[in-house]
Amino acid sequence: MSRSFVMYGFGEIGRLITRTAIGRGFECVGVIDINPSLTGRDAGEVLGTGEMGVEITGDAEAVIKETSPDVVIHATGSYLDRIYPQLSLCARLGVKLVSTCETLVYPYYRYPTLAEQLDEEARNNNATIIGAGVNPGFLFDYLPAVITASCNEVRAITVTRSLDAARRREAFQRKIGVGMDEESWRKAMAEGAITGHVGYAESAALLTEMLGLTLRTVREKQEPILNQGGRAKGLVGTAEAETKEETRITLRFIAAVNQEDYDEIKIEGEPGVTWRSTGTRGDEATAAIILNTANLITKTDPGLKTLKDIPPLRLQK
Ligand SMILES: NC(=O)c1ccc[n+]([C@@H]2O[C@H](COP(=O)([O-])OP(=O)(O)OC[C@H]3O[C@@H](n4cnc5c(N)ncnc54)[C@H](OP(=O)(O)O)[C@@H]3O)[C@@H](O)[C@H]2O)c1
């Protein structure tokens, strides 16, 4: 399937998505970014693939109006309140948009009022907006929900994502505080200068909704993993969630330099099952999931959607 797209946010993930999309036959008709080191330059020159005839600009409204893309792919930030103006503009312009924004994967959890507003703007203007990604958006939520298809009863779900941070992009290593001493790590985390993994609660909310359960509580916690010199080589994060139906959900995220790569989903139930992978390459998987979602949202009604509202996630060329 060939589609035109505008890339909104040309950081490390935006560039990877663009490169992957072009390789899959999508046509890049515009690139939006406000970083002064990018604006005014040709997108192909930044990608190192040669002139593309697409100039990077901060003027989102002009680009979208001039190019009328089939889809806007958005990758500028993690928190809906900070990116709201960008999404609101896209809603008013009536576009189909897929974003890597973690809190948009289940926007009704942390930002119920903004989510209602955005949903209304999107519905009024025939726009469709959805958050997706590898995590949240797949490993902690969508995939465990699919795996329960082989169970008659589920008492507890424990998901562990373990990954070697050395293989991830620089922006990822920065956000988990690699190289910081313990005191600076804790201060940066408390002040929001680093975020660690974002979206534990959103994953718990999407997973429980996909299972038809009602989320009662979620507790999120992150701690540094220190090397022998006392510097952070990564972090371990946990979310413990409970539902009204008393299903326990534990989401564990371990990201550190030289950490083993694997994902494990353990379902205690009838029958129980444990599923384990040799690891999911996070950045590449994010690009794939975003493009596969982009191919599916054209068939989705207008509004602010979650992954449970669209046809089953899968590779669709
Ligand atoms: N759900 C998932 O599984 C998943 C996976 C990967 C990434 N993500 C998220 O995706 C986002 C992008 O990741 P990244 O590594 O590419 O981050 P990044 O390298 O920081 O890139 C973000 C880019 O967006 C630009 N930007 C910021 N505000 C903008 C605005 N108002 N208009 C246009 N451009 C704007 C930034 O410019 P400045 O540098 O000037 O700010 C930067 O160039 C992050 O929030 C990340 O956490 C989610």
The ligand as an SDF file (V2000), in Angstrom:
LIG
                    3D

 48 52  0  0  0  0  0  0  0  0999 V2000
    5.6090    4.5460   22.3360 N   0  0  0  0  0  0  0  0  0  0  0  0
    6.8250    4.1000   22.0650 C   0  0  0  0  0  0  0  0  0  0  0  0
    7.0520    2.8890   22.0480 O   0  0  0  0  0  0  0  0  0  0  0  0
    7.9580    5.0490   21.7370 C   0  0  0  0  0  0  0  0  0  0  0  0
    9.1250    4.5410   21.1590 C   0  0  0  0  0  0  0  0  0  0  0  0
   10.1390    5.4250   20.8220 C   0  0  0  0  0  0  0  0  0  0  0  0
   10.0040    6.7890   21.0820 C   0  0  0  0  0  0  0  0  0  0  0  0
    8.8720    7.2480   21.6950 N   0  0  0  0  0  0  0  0  0  0  0  0
    8.7260    8.6950   21.9620 C   0  0  0  0  0  0  0  0  0  0  0  0
    8.7350    9.3960   20.7210 O   0  0  0  0  0  0  0  0  0  0  0  0
    9.2120   10.7270   20.9390 C   0  0  0  0  0  0  0  0  0  0  0  0
   10.3110   11.0530   19.9220 C   0  0  0  0  0  0  0  0  0  0  0  0
   11.4800   10.3100   20.2260 O   0  0  0  0  0  0  0  0  0  0  0  0
   12.9340   10.7810   19.7370 P   0  0  0  0  0  0  0  0  0  0  0  0
   13.9120    9.8640   20.3180 O   0  0  0  0  0  0  0  0  0  0  0  0
   12.8930   10.9750   18.2590 O   0  0  0  0  0  0  0  0  0  0  0  0
   13.0560   12.2130   20.4520 O   0  0  0  0  0  0  0  0  0  0  0  0
   13.9570   13.4360   20.0060 P   0  0  0  0  0  0  0  0  0  0  0  0
   15.2280   12.9280   19.3940 O   0  0  0  0  0  0  0  0  0  0  0  0
   13.9890   14.3700   21.1650 O   0  0  0  0  0  0  0  0  0  0  0  0
   13.1230   14.1200   18.7840 O   0  0  0  0  0  0  0  0  0  0  0  0
   11.9910   14.9340   18.9280 C   0  0  0  0  0  0  0  0  0  0  0  0
   12.0450   16.0150   17.8250 C   0  0  0  0  0  0  0  0  0  0  0  0
   10.8140   16.7550   17.8120 O   0  0  0  0  0  0  0  0  0  0  0  0
   11.1420   18.1480   17.8000 C   0  0  0  0  0  0  0  0  0  0  0  0
   10.0420   18.9470   18.3540 N   0  0  0  0  0  0  0  0  0  0  0  0
    9.7810   19.2250   19.6570 C   0  0  0  0  0  0  0  0  0  0  0  0
    8.6890   20.0080   19.7510 N   0  0  0  0  0  0  0  0  0  0  0  0
    8.2620   20.2470   18.4810 C   0  0  0  0  0  0  0  0  0  0  0  0
    7.1890   21.0030   17.9220 C   0  0  0  0  0  0  0  0  0  0  0  0
    6.3440   21.6900   18.6980 N   0  0  0  0  0  0  0  0  0  0  0  0
    7.0570   21.0320   16.5870 N   0  0  0  0  0  0  0  0  0  0  0  0
    7.9060   20.3430   15.7790 C   0  0  0  0  0  0  0  0  0  0  0  0
    8.9490   19.6210   16.2510 N   0  0  0  0  0  0  0  0  0  0  0  0
    9.1200   19.5600   17.5890 C   0  0  0  0  0  0  0  0  0  0  0  0
   12.4000   18.2230   18.6390 C   0  0  0  0  0  0  0  0  0  0  0  0
   13.0530   19.4650   18.4930 O   0  0  0  0  0  0  0  0  0  0  0  0
   13.9690   19.9910   19.7460 P   0  0  0  0  0  0  0  0  0  0  0  0
   15.1530   19.0790   19.7770 O   0  0  0  0  0  0  0  0  0  0  0  0
   14.3120   21.3920   19.3790 O   0  0  0  0  0  0  0  0  0  0  0  0
   13.1150   19.8930   20.9690 O   0  0  0  0  0  0  0  0  0  0  0  0
   13.1800   17.0370   18.0830 C   0  0  0  0  0  0  0  0  0  0  0  0
   13.8520   17.3500   16.8970 O   0  0  0  0  0  0  0  0  0  0  0  0
    9.7160   10.7580   22.3950 C   0  0  0  0  0  0  0  0  0  0  0  0
    8.7380   11.3550   23.2150 O   0  0  0  0  0  0  0  0  0  0  0  0
    9.8890    9.2960   22.7340 C   0  0  0  0  0  0  0  0  0  0  0  0
    9.8200    9.0500   24.1300 O   0  0  0  0  0  0  0  0  0  0  0  0
    7.8540    6.4050   22.0070 C   0  0  0  0  0  0  0  0  0  0  0  0
  1  2  1  0
  2  3  2  0
  2  4  1  0
  4  5  1  0
  4 48  2  0
  5  6  2  0
  6  7  1  0
  7  8  2  0
  8  9  1  0
  8 48  1  0
  9 10  1  0
  9 46  1  0
 10 11  1  0
 11 12  1  0
 11 44  1  0
 12 13  1  0
 13 14  1  0
 14 15  2  0
 14 16  1  0
 14 17  1  0
 17 18  1  0
 18 19  2  0
 18 20  1  0
 18 21  1  0
 21 22  1  0
 22 23  1  0
 23 24  1  0
 23 42  1  0
 24 25  1  0
 25 26  1  0
 25 36  1  0
 26 27  1  0
 26 35  1  0
 27 28  2  0
 28 29  1  0
 29 30  1  0
 29 35  2  0
 30 31  1  0
 30 32  2  0
 32 33  1  0
 33 34  2  0
 34 35  1  0
 36 37  1  0
 36 42  1  0
 37 38  1  0
 38 39  2  0
 38 40  1  0
 38 41  1  0
 42 43  1  0
 44 45  1  0
 44 46  1  0
 46 47  1  0
M  CHG  2   8   1  16  -1
M  END
$$$$
